[in-house]
Structure formats: C-alpha cells, structure tokens
Amino acid sequence: MYVCNVDSAEYKRHILFRDYLRSHCEDAKSYSVLKLELAKRFSNDREAYMNAKSDFVIEILQRAEVDVQQVRLGRSNS
C-alpha cells in the first residue's frame, strides 16, 4: 500500500507512470518481468529491490512526459 496526498507531485508521478503503462503494453510487460526477476533476487532486501528498478522507472517517466507533451501539441505516438 502506498499513501500520498492527491495534490502532491508524488501522486501525479504515480498516475503518470500508471497511465503510461496502461497505454504501452510492451513496456508494461517489461516492467512486470523486471519486477518478478528483482523480487526473486532481492527477496529479503526491499531497498535493493527499489534501487534496482529505479532506472527503469525513470526511463518510463521520461517517456511518459514526452507523450504528455505530444498530446498537448496535438500529436500522439500511442
């Protein structure tokens, strides 16, 4: 469970990430596979698990920001 204020930047980041994965099935699958692999590798170390997936999350958030900008400009790659 994760709790944050609906007006917070963290909440908006989570929604951006979620919405991007919902509309990009291949990236969602890659994220799922990565999480399963990391869960096995770091089953007793939550911090290492989080750190190990951070590069992927950052990359997805960057792609999501590009998508948002393209939508605002009237273009879409989805």
JOHUCOR-V745796 format. One record per residue. RES is the residue in three letters. OMEGA is omega in whole degrees, -180 to 180 (NA if undefined). BURIAL is 1 if it has 16 or more other ideal C-beta (glycine too) atoms within 10 Angstrom, else 0. D_LAST is the distance of its C-alpha to the last C-alpha in Angstrom with 1 decimal. Layout:
RES,OMEGA,BURIAL,D_LAST  RES,OMEGA,BURIAL,D_LAST
This chain:
MET,179,0,29.3  TYR,-178,0,28.1  VAL,173,0,29.4  CYS,-179,0,28.5  ASN,-178,0,29.0  VAL,179,0,26.2  ASP,-174,0,26.7  SER,176,0,26.5  ALA,180,0,24.1  GLU,178,0,24.0  TYR,-180,0,22.8  LYS,177,0,20.1  ARG,178,0,19.0  HIS,-180,0,19.1  ILE,177,0,17.0  LEU,179,1,14.3  PHE,-180,0,14.5  ARG,-177,0,14.5  ASP,177,0,11.6  TYR,-179,1,9.4  LEU,178,1,10.9  ARG,-177,0,10.6  SER,179,0,6.9  HIS,-172,1,7.2  CYS,-179,0,10.2  GLU,177,0,11.6  ASP,177,1,11.9  ALA,178,0,13.4  LYS,178,0,15.8  SER,180,0,16.8  TYR,178,1,17.6  SER,179,0,19.6  VAL,179,0,21.5  LEU,-179,0,22.2  LYS,179,0,23.6  LEU,179,0,25.8  GLU,-179,0,27.2  LEU,178,1,27.9  ALA,177,0,29.5  LYS,-176,0,31.8  ARG,-175,0,32.7  PHE,-175,1,33.2  SER,-179,0,34.4  ASN,-177,0,37.1  ASP,-177,0,35.5  ARG,-179,0,32.8  GLU,178,0,32.8  ALA,177,0,32.2  TYR,-180,1,29.4  MET,180,0,27.7  ASN,-177,0,28.4  ALA,179,1,27.1  LYS,-174,1,23.6  SER,179,0,23.4  ASP,178,0,22.0  PHE,-179,0,19.1  VAL,179,0,18.5  ILE,179,0,19.0  GLU,179,0,16.4  ILE,179,1,13.7  LEU,176,0,14.9  GLN,178,0,14.8  ARG,-180,0,11.1  ALA,178,1,10.6  GLU,177,0,12.9  VAL,179,0,11.2  ASP,-180,1,8.0  VAL,179,0,10.7  GLN,179,0,12.6  GLN,178,0,10.1  VAL,178,0,9.8  ARG,180,0,13.6  LEU,178,0,14.0  GLY,178,0,12.3  ARG,179,0,9.5  SER,176,0,5.7  ASN,-175,0,3.8  SER,NA,0,0.0
